[in-house]
Amino acid sequence: MIAFIEPIKQLDQSLFFFFNGMHSPFWDVVMTIFTQTITWGIFYLTLLYFIVHKYRMKAVIIIIMLALAILIADQFSVFIKETVQRLRPTHDPDIQHLVHNVYRKGGLYGYFSSHATNTFAVAMFTARLFKNSRYQVFIFFWAALVSYTRIYLGVHYPFDILTGAVVGILIGHFIYKLLLVIENHFLMLKMPKLTESGLSNQESGVILLVFLLFASTVFLVTRQLMQAQFL
């Protein structure tokens, strides 16, 4: 078993150094901003707005189930971290001096990424809920972007991210299915039917626009501050 795992760990480490090695002062700032949950507050509020706008009275149970998906994803990833106890790159004495670490070193253990698990759980749950192909492409890109910041900042290996993404997708899918069961058996209010409603292309475009405006603002402000030598 060890003979099988060791080549995977070596591949994981090689991929880590490949991606972690691609950095610049500009992206150091941008990735540090993008990795923080509070950064995406306006984006999350936009998602919540459309949940309320589309589903009205059902929005309460939908938001509760979304919060449950995030809670399960977060706590399960923490449990596995403490069980597996794989050191983060920033805490591994053999390689930590080679790691490009910009922000924080993170907790001691890193397998698997809570960021990846949480964001992909949100992506999968809302993708199933909104049922819009444009939104689905965008939301999984967003989850991948946030997850990638963890490699860039040196606190996770690629397989930490990959495992977290898979687990997050499974959790998001399961919680959405559970939501359908609740709707069909326990909710008196039947309309709008979750399986028959979703975002229009125009509505998904609004969400994408919010993301693009925010990202563009981060890029422009960061570049201006660096040119003015404030960063």
Disulfide bonds with the S-S distance in Angstrom:
none
